[in-house]
Amino acid sequence: MSTRSVIHSSLAREAEKRTRRAEAQDVPEIKRARALDERASGDWRAADSKLVEVVDDGWL
């Protein structure tokens, strides 16, 4: 395993630990960030669907 891979794995594990700790503490910022992410994902899917419709209709 390369040094870069080891560092990346270590950073990923540390980020996961911090996330689990924050979730266990029921941090409001984590909840808010998740809600915003879910809303943005829904908005993105809706916009993507609309774009597909426009392309299918021959507008683009």
The first five atom37 places (N, CA, C, CB, O) and aatype in JSON, in Angstrom:
{
  "aatype": [12, 15, 16, 1, 15, 19, 9, 8, 15, 15, 10, 0, 1, 6, 0, 6, 11, 1, 16, 1, 1, 0, 6, 0, 5, 3, 19, 14, 6, 9, 11, 1, 0, 1, 0, 10, 3, 6, 1, 0, 15, 7, 3, 17, 1, 0, 0, 3, 15, 11, 10, 19, 6, 19, 19, 3, 3, 7, 17, 10],
  "atom_mask": [
    [1, 1, 1, 1, 1],
    [1, 1, 1, 1, 1],
    [1, 1, 1, 1, 1],
    [1, 1, 1, 1, 1],
    [1, 1, 1, 1, 1],
    [1, 1, 1, 1, 1],
    [1, 1, 1, 1, 1],
    [1, 1, 1, 1, 1],
    [1, 1, 1, 1, 1],
    [1, 1, 1, 1, 1],
    [1, 1, 1, 1, 1],
    [1, 1, 1, 1, 1],
    [1, 1, 1, 1, 1],
    [1, 1, 1, 1, 1],
    [1, 1, 1, 1, 1],
    [1, 1, 1, 1, 1],
    [1, 1, 1, 1, 1],
    [1, 1, 1, 1, 1],
    [1, 1, 1, 1, 1],
    [1, 1, 1, 1, 1],
    [1, 1, 1, 1, 1],
    [1, 1, 1, 1, 1],
    [1, 1, 1, 1, 1],
    [1, 1, 1, 1, 1],
    [1, 1, 1, 1, 1],
    [1, 1, 1, 1, 1],
    [1, 1, 1, 1, 1],
    [1, 1, 1, 1, 1],
    [1, 1, 1, 1, 1],
    [1, 1, 1, 1, 1],
    [1, 1, 1, 1, 1],
    [1, 1, 1, 1, 1],
    [1, 1, 1, 1, 1],
    [1, 1, 1, 1, 1],
    [1, 1, 1, 1, 1],
    [1, 1, 1, 1, 1],
    [1, 1, 1, 1, 1],
    [1, 1, 1, 1, 1],
    [1, 1, 1, 1, 1],
    [1, 1, 1, 1, 1],
    [1, 1, 1, 1, 1],
    [1, 1, 1, 0, 1],
    [1, 1, 1, 1, 1],
    [1, 1, 1, 1, 1],
    [1, 1, 1, 1, 1],
    [1, 1, 1, 1, 1],
    [1, 1, 1, 1, 1],
    [1, 1, 1, 1, 1],
    [1, 1, 1, 1, 1],
    [1, 1, 1, 1, 1],
    [1, 1, 1, 1, 1],
    [1, 1, 1, 1, 1],
    [1, 1, 1, 1, 1],
    [1, 1, 1, 1, 1],
    [1, 1, 1, 1, 1],
    [1, 1, 1, 1, 1],
    [1, 1, 1, 1, 1],
    [1, 1, 1, 0, 1],
    [1, 1, 1, 1, 1],
    [1, 1, 1, 1, 1]
  ],
  "atom_positions": [
    [[0.86, -1.18, 0.0], [0.0, 0.0, 0.0], [0.9, 1.24, 0.0], [-0.97, 0.0, 1.24], [1.84, 1.33, 0.79]],
    [[0.61, 2.17, -0.86], [1.45, 3.36, -0.96], [1.21, 4.29, 0.22], [1.17, 4.1, -2.28], [0.2, 4.2, 0.91]],
    [[2.16, 5.17, 0.44], [2.04, 6.15, 1.53], [0.79, 6.99, 1.35], [3.28, 7.05, 1.59], [0.09, 7.3, 2.31]],
    [[0.53, 7.35, 0.12], [-0.65, 8.17, -0.18], [-1.94, 7.43, 0.2], [-0.68, 8.55, -1.67], [-2.85, 8.03, 0.78]],
    [[-2.01, 6.15, -0.11], [-3.19, 5.35, 0.23], [-3.36, 5.23, 1.73], [-3.08, 3.96, -0.39], [-4.47, 5.3, 2.25]],
    [[-2.24, 5.04, 2.43], [-2.29, 4.93, 3.89], [-2.8, 6.22, 4.5], [-0.89, 4.58, 4.46], [-3.64, 6.2, 5.4]],
    [[-2.3, 7.35, 4.03], [-2.73, 8.65, 4.54], [-4.21, 8.86, 4.24], [-1.89, 9.79, 3.93], [-4.96, 9.31, 5.1]],
    [[-4.62, 8.54, 3.02], [-6.02, 8.71, 2.65], [-6.92, 7.84, 3.52], [-6.23, 8.36, 1.16], [-7.95, 8.31, 4.01]],
    [[-6.54, 6.6, 3.72], [-7.33, 5.69, 4.57], [-7.41, 6.2, 5.99], [-6.73, 4.28, 4.55], [-8.47, 6.15, 6.62]],
    [[-6.3, 6.69, 6.49], [-6.27, 7.21, 7.86], [-7.17, 8.43, 8.0], [-4.83, 7.57, 8.25], [-7.91, 8.55, 8.98]],
    [[-7.11, 9.33, 7.04], [-7.96, 10.52, 7.08], [-9.44, 10.15, 6.96], [-7.58, 11.49, 5.95], [-10.29, 10.74, 7.63]],
    [[-9.73, 9.18, 6.12], [-11.12, 8.74, 5.96], [-11.64, 8.12, 7.25], [-11.23, 7.72, 4.81], [-12.78, 8.39, 7.65]],
    [[-10.82, 7.31, 7.91], [-11.24, 6.71, 9.19], [-11.46, 7.78, 10.25], [-10.18, 5.71, 9.68], [-12.43, 7.71, 11.01]],
    [[-10.58, 8.76, 10.3], [-10.72, 9.84, 11.28], [-11.99, 10.65, 11.02], [-9.48, 10.76, 11.26], [-12.7, 11.02, 11.95]],
    [[-12.27, 10.94, 9.77], [-13.49, 11.68, 9.42], [-14.72, 10.89, 9.82], [-13.52, 12.0, 7.92], [-15.7, 11.45, 10.32]],
    [[-14.69, 9.58, 9.6], [-15.82, 8.73, 9.98], [-16.01, 8.72, 11.49], [-15.6, 7.29, 9.46], [-17.14, 8.77, 11.98]],
    [[-14.92, 8.65, 12.23], [-15.0, 8.69, 13.71], [-15.63, 10.0, 14.17], [-13.6, 8.51, 14.35], [-16.5, 10.01, 15.04]],
    [[-15.17, 11.1, 13.59], [-15.71, 12.41, 13.98], [-17.19, 12.52, 13.65], [-14.94, 13.53, 13.28], [-17.97, 13.07, 14.43]],
    [[-17.57, 11.99, 12.51], [-18.98, 12.02, 12.13], [-19.81, 11.21, 13.11], [-19.17, 11.48, 10.7], [-20.87, 11.66, 13.55]],
    [[-19.34, 10.02, 13.46], [-20.08, 9.18, 14.42], [-20.2, 9.86, 15.78], [-19.4, 7.82, 14.58], [-21.25, 9.81, 16.42]],
    [[-19.11, 10.51, 16.22], [-19.16, 11.22, 17.5], [-20.16, 12.36, 17.46], [-17.76, 11.77, 17.87], [-20.94, 12.55, 18.39]],
    [[-20.15, 13.12, 16.37], [-21.08, 14.24, 16.23], [-22.52, 13.74, 16.19], [-20.76, 15.05, 14.96], [-23.41, 14.34, 16.79]],
    [[-22.74, 12.64, 15.48], [-24.08, 12.07, 15.41], [-24.54, 11.6, 16.79], [-24.13, 10.91, 14.42], [-25.7, 11.78, 17.16]],
    [[-23.63, 11.0, 17.53], [-23.97, 10.51, 18.87], [-24.33, 11.67, 19.8], [-22.79, 9.71, 19.45], [-25.14, 11.51, 20.71]],
    [[-23.73, 12.81, 19.55], [-24.01, 13.99, 20.37], [-25.23, 14.74, 19.86], [-22.8, 14.92, 20.4], [-25.65, 15.73, 20.46]],
    [[-25.79, 14.27, 18.76], [-26.98, 14.89, 18.18], [-26.75, 16.37, 17.87], [-28.17, 14.73, 19.13], [-27.55, 17.23, 18.24]],
    [[-25.64, 16.65, 17.21], [-25.24, 18.01, 16.88], [-26.22, 18.62, 15.88], [-23.79, 18.03, 16.32], [-26.43, 18.05, 14.81]],
    [[-26.82, 19.76, 16.21], [-27.8, 20.4, 15.32], [-27.22, 20.72, 13.93], [-28.32, 21.67, 15.96], [-27.94, 20.64, 12.93]],
    [[-25.95, 21.09, 13.87], [-25.35, 21.44, 12.59], [-25.32, 20.24, 11.65], [-23.93, 21.98, 12.8], [-25.5, 20.39, 10.44]],
    [[-25.11, 19.05, 12.21], [-25.1, 17.84, 11.39], [-26.49, 17.59, 10.83], [-24.62, 16.61, 12.22], [-26.65, 17.28, 9.65]],
    [[-27.5, 17.73, 11.67], [-28.88, 17.54, 11.22], [-29.23, 18.54, 10.12], [-29.87, 17.68, 12.39], [-29.84, 18.19, 9.11]],
    [[-28.84, 19.79, 10.33], [-29.13, 20.84, 9.35], [-28.42, 20.56, 8.03], [-28.71, 22.22, 9.9], [-29.0, 20.71, 6.96]],
    [[-27.16, 20.16, 8.11], [-26.4, 19.86, 6.9], [-27.03, 18.7, 6.14], [-24.94, 19.52, 7.25], [-27.11, 18.73, 4.91]],
    [[-27.47, 17.68, 6.86], [-28.12, 16.54, 6.2], [-29.41, 16.97, 5.52], [-28.41, 15.42, 7.21], [-29.69, 16.57, 4.39]],
    [[-30.2, 17.78, 6.21], [-31.47, 18.25, 5.64], [-31.22, 19.06, 4.37], [-32.26, 19.09, 6.68], [-31.93, 18.9, 3.38]],
    [[-30.22, 19.94, 4.42], [-29.89, 20.74, 3.23], [-29.41, 19.85, 2.09], [-28.81, 21.78, 3.57], [-29.77, 20.07, 0.93]],
    [[-28.61, 18.85, 2.42], [-28.11, 17.93, 1.4], [-29.25, 17.15, 0.76], [-27.09, 16.96, 2.0], [-29.29, 16.98, -0.46]],
    [[-30.19, 16.67, 1.57], [-31.33, 15.93, 1.04], [-32.19, 16.82, 0.15], [-32.18, 15.36, 2.19], [-32.65, 16.4, -0.91]],
    [[-32.42, 18.06, 0.59], [-33.22, 18.99, -0.2], [-32.52, 19.31, -1.53], [-33.47, 20.3, 0.59], [-33.15, 19.33, -2.58]],
    [[-31.21, 19.54, -1.47], [-30.45, 19.84, -2.68], [-30.46, 18.66, -3.64], [-29.0, 20.22, -2.33], [-30.55, 18.84, -4.85]],
    [[-30.38, 17.45, -3.09], [-30.41, 16.26, -3.94], [-31.75, 16.16, -4.67], [-30.17, 14.99, -3.11], [-31.8, 15.84, -5.85]],
    [[-32.83, 16.43, -3.95], [-34.16, 16.41, -4.57], [-34.3, 17.47, -5.64], [0.0, 0.0, 0.0], [-34.84, 17.21, -6.72]],
    [[-33.8, 18.67, -5.35], [-33.84, 19.75, -6.34], [-33.02, 19.39, -7.57], [-33.33, 21.07, -5.72], [-33.42, 19.68, -8.7]],
    [[-31.86, 18.77, -7.35], [-31.0, 18.39, -8.46], [-31.7, 17.36, -9.34], [-29.66, 17.82, -7.94], [-31.67, 17.46, -10.57]],
    [[-32.34, 16.36, -8.73], [-33.05, 15.35, -9.5], [-34.19, 15.97, -10.31], [-33.61, 14.26, -8.57], [-34.41, 15.6, -11.46]],
    [[-34.9, 16.92, -9.71], [-36.0, 17.59, -10.42], [-35.47, 18.38, -11.62], [-36.78, 18.52, -9.47], [-36.04, 18.33, -12.71]],
    [[-34.38, 19.1, -11.41], [-33.79, 19.89, -12.5], [-33.27, 18.97, -13.6], [-32.64, 20.78, -11.97], [-33.43, 19.27, -14.78]],
    [[-32.66, 17.87, -13.22], [-32.15, 16.92, -14.2], [-33.29, 16.33, -15.02], [-31.36, 15.8, -13.5], [-33.17, 16.17, -16.23]],
    [[-34.39, 16.0, -14.36], [-35.56, 15.46, -15.07], [-36.11, 16.48, -16.06], [-36.66, 15.06, -14.07], [-36.49, 16.14, -17.18]],
    [[-36.14, 17.74, -15.63], [-36.65, 18.81, -16.51], [-35.73, 18.95, -17.73], [-36.74, 20.15, -15.74], [-36.21, 19.13, -18.85]],
    [[-34.44, 18.88, -17.51], [-33.49, 18.97, -18.62], [-33.7, 17.82, -19.6], [-32.04, 18.97, -18.09], [-33.67, 18.03, -20.81]],
    [[-33.9, 16.63, -19.09], [-34.15, 15.47, -19.96], [-35.41, 15.7, -20.78], [-34.28, 14.18, -19.12], [-35.44, 15.39, -21.97]],
    [[-36.46, 16.25, -20.17], [-37.7, 16.55, -20.89], [-37.44, 17.53, -22.04], [-38.76, 17.13, -19.94], [-37.92, 17.33, -23.16]],
    [[-36.68, 18.58, -21.75], [-36.39, 19.6, -22.76], [-35.61, 18.99, -23.91], [-35.61, 20.78, -22.14], [-35.89, 19.27, -25.08]],
    [[-34.63, 18.16, -23.59], [-33.84, 17.51, -24.64], [-34.73, 16.58, -25.45], [-32.65, 16.73, -24.03], [-34.67, 16.56, -26.68]],
    [[-35.56, 15.79, -24.76], [-36.46, 14.86, -25.46], [-37.44, 15.59, -26.36], [-37.22, 14.01, -24.44], [-37.83, 15.08, -27.41]],
    [[-37.86, 16.79, -25.95], [-38.79, 17.58, -26.75], [-38.11, 18.27, -27.93], [-39.49, 18.61, -25.88], [-38.77, 18.88, -28.77]],
    [[-36.78, 18.19, -27.98], [-36.04, 18.77, -29.09], [-35.67, 20.23, -28.9], [0.0, 0.0, 0.0], [-35.23, 20.88, -29.85]],
    [[-35.83, 20.75, -27.71], [-35.48, 22.15, -27.47], [-33.97, 22.35, -27.36], [-36.16, 22.66, -26.21], [-33.47, 23.44, -27.64]],
    [[-33.26, 21.33, -26.97], [-31.79, 21.43, -26.87], [-31.15, 20.34, -27.68], [-31.33, 21.33, -25.4], [-29.92, 20.25, -27.73]]
  ]
}
